[in-house]
């Protein structure tokens, strides 16, 4: 498993200048990987990023969420085309930068919630499967896996659990699953069991403390989760995702400091995760 960190700890949106400043520091601390965020097309140049990260031997992943004007479940054809275009852009960026995964809740914008009875849920799941299938197929042709992320109940009413997400992923060849310990902690009664249920569909992992701060020192079953990751043969990235950038405070409901600072978040989080994987800091 490669240990990485999401650039949202420092910058939102990510820019070429911010990445040029952050990537060497992230590598110097001892990270193997870096999670690059896509908020809007053109925020940063994937060709420049590819050269920078290759020189540092940092493995990239791409992370994205849908904007308010996006929705893969929409009835409006214009909204649907716009959403598909954004997902395709993220996949192209991943291909150009050398990332194997585009991870995120790429089905509806965070915060979109509506009441679903059993029939409505089946219909929404079937619609999502049909609309993700060509996107996942195109991504696979570029060597990229779209990894779908279930979110907690306060951010979506559609995919909250691993079991619900697998209803979509099982129906789409080439589609993967992204798991985030923050959401798992809210929705799953047994976090290691949820990871085992994901099995070989698991394509990406994001981690933070139960309060969305530094992993470790909180109540999550970290040993159990990493035993489960090892047990299913997971060999992808495990990336710290927390939000200390001021621009994300309101959208991510961060009302108090989650760490002494983004650098402390990185260094402390890496030390804890290295301990779990039995590896030492460089």
C-alpha positions, 0 to 999 in steps of 0.5 A: 500500500502506498501512503499519500495525502490529498492537496485539500489539506493546503489548497482549494482549488489546487493550482500549478503554483501550489502543487510546485510548492507542495509536492517536493515537501510531501515527498520529503516528508516520506509520502509515496503518493499524492491525491490531486483535486479537480474542482474546475477544468483548467485549475492546474496543468496535468502535463506539468504535474506529470513531469513534476511528480515523475521527477519526485517519484510520487504516485498520483491519484485524482479526486473529484466531486460533482459541482451543484450544476452536475447530476448523473441522475438528472432528467435534464439532458443539458445537466446530464451532458454537462456532468458526463463532460466533467467526469470525462475531463477528470478521466482525461486529467488522470490519464495525462498525469499518470493516475490510475484512479479518479475517486469521488462521489461521481453521481450527484453533488454532495448535499443532494438528498431526497426521500427514496422508498424501495422502488425509487431506490431501485430505479435510481440505482438502475439509472446510475448503472446505465449512465456510469457504464459508458463512462467507466468503459471509456475510462478503462480504455485510458487505463483509469478506474472510476472509483465511486465513493459512498457518502454519509447520510448528511451528504447524500440519500442514495449511496451511504454504505458499501452494500448500497454502492456495490449495487452500482459497482457490481453492475458496471464492468471496470467501475471501482469503489472508493472508501473514506473512513470518515463516511464509513464511521458514520454509516457502517457498524463494523468498519473492517467488515465493510472493507472485506465486503468491498473486496476486490472492487476496492480501488481507492482508500481515504483516511482521517480521524473520526473527527475528520482530523489526523488519523490515529488517537481517535476511536476508529479500529485502525488495526482492524481496518488495515488487517482487512485491507491486507486480507483482501489483498489491497495494494492501492493508495491510502491517502490522508484526506482532511480539510484545513484550507480556509476555502473548504471550511463552510462546504465541509462544515469544519468549524474548529481546527482539525490539526495544529496545521496542515503540515502537522496533519501530514507529518503526524498522519504519515507517522501513524499510518507507517506504524500500521503498515510496519514501515518507517518514516524516511 
